[in-house]
Amino acid sequence: MKKIEAIIKPFKLDEVKDALQDIGVQGMTVLEAKGYGRQKGHSELYRGAEYVIDFLPKIKIEIVVADDLVPSVIEAIQTAARTGKIGDGKIFVSSLEDVIRIRTGETGSQAI
């Protein structure tokens, strides 16, 4: 089993969710986040004063899938989240030792 974490632009969330549902991903966790990478924020003018916005709004998606689904999940996220501009985000893949469903006590792939 693998845990896939993706940091994407907020307006791409619906497209990513639809793409993941199309390939059979049954659940995900979505978190609102703030951060920056190479783009390092930007400045904005508000009522004549310039403000530096260091942390930009992002969305973090967490998905746990069986090993055989990982390539298709990564491709779906990349395709749906790509704008071609700086700040499109990142995808992190890590191995999971175990998963336990609290309600039933199921473990492993049955708990996903």
N, C-alpha and C positions, 0 to 999 in steps of 0.2 A: 504494500500500500504506500501511496505517496500523498504528501500534503503539498498542494500547489497554492502559492500566494502570489497574487498579481496586484500591482499598484497601477491604476489607470486614471485617466481624466474622468471627472464626474459625469460629463455629458455622454460618455461612451458606455455607461453601465447597462442601459437597456439593450443595446446591441450585443454586448458581451453575454448578458443573461440569456437572450434569445438564441445566440449561437451555441451556448452550452446546453440549453434545453434541447436543441435540435440534434445534438449528438448523444443525448441520453443521460446527462448529468442530472441527478435528482435533487441535490441540495447544495447550498452554499451559504457562507456567512459574509455579510457585507458590512464594512466599517467605514465611517467617515474619518479621513486622516488629513494631516497637513504635512508638507515636506518640500524638499527641493533636491535637485540633482545638479546636473551641469547648467541648467538654466538659471540657477541662483536667484530666483525671485525676479521682481520687477518693481518699477516705481509708478505711482499713480498720482494724479492731481485731484485734490478734493478741496473745494472752496478756496482755490488759489494757493493752497499749500501742497508741497510735494511730500508724499509718504512712500517709504520703501516697504514693500511687501516681501518679507523674507521667506515665509512659508506659504506655499500655494495649496489650494484645496485639492485633495486627491481622494480616491476611493480604493480601499483595500478589500480584495476578494479572497476568501479562503475556501478551498475545495479539497476534500479527501476522496481519492479515487483508487481503483485497483490499478496495478502496474500497467496492464495492457491498454488502459484508456489514456495514459499520460500523453503520448504524442498527439492524439487527436484533440485533447483539451488544450494543450499548448498552442496548436495550430489555430483552433477556434478563437482563443483569446487574442493571439497576435493579429489575426485577420480582422476581428471585430474592433479591436482597440486602436489600431494603427491610424494615425492621421498624417504621418510623414513629417511631422514637425517635432522639434525638441520638446521633451516632457511627456512623450507617449507612455512612459512607465517601464516597469520591469516585471519579470516573472521569476519566482524562486521555487525550486522543486526540492523537497527534502523527504527522506524516508521516515516512515512511522513504524514504531515498534509494535504498537497494538492500538486498537480502538474498542471501546466498550460502550454499548448502548445502555444508558442508565435505567430506562423503563423495564427492559426485558433481561438485561444481563448478557445479551449476545456479545460476542467478541469477534475480532478480525473482520473479514470481508462481509460477514452477515450483519455487522453493526453499521456499515456505511449507509 
